[in-house]
């Protein structure tokens, strides 16, 4: 399995011959945000795109148009926002098959609405094949995280936002993300949702682009010392044997 951190909540998984892309955000500029780390080129068309919720940094229509033709899986309530795509809506605990993989929608504790298209919900995804991966998307801690995915190899855990603070809503920070890793108990934890976008008036060397990952690594070493933390910079990849 190859795990490539594209940036923000966008991760490309190559597992058992299937290419899975999460929450694609592939633009250099999004509203008042600028990409701090250049994207060499958009990933070639994946087999399936997983959209966790309707917030604009997770459901970005211009980015999805770069992947036109891919199968798109999204939480129920977002079909009207995605009507130009080949979209399949799912609820928590629904499972779909993509080649040899099973992809299961799981709970996420987050407000996932996308007005005016509807309220929608937020979900996370378990990607299950010869390796088992959990993409937590956006969430805060919840009780059912304990052992949510049995035999978990890799947890993709959000640790920050896009600026000097997390912003409003239900999110994980480095310390609560470390607690999430303890509850999920993966072999490997990869922090996501950090280090990629900055407000246009902040420089590319701003401390909030690197500090969250460092803080997460320290907190995870305390909360879950048996879990191997791999910090990937946007664009870097990890091969999981």
Helices and strands as residue ranges (DSSP letters): E 2-7, E 10-15, E 18-22, E 29-30, E 33-35, E 48-51, H 61-65, E 71-75, E 87-90, E 95-98, E 101-107, E 123-128, E 132-135, G 143-145, E 154-158, H 174-184, E 188-192, E 197-199, G 207-209, H 211-223, E 228-229, E 237-239
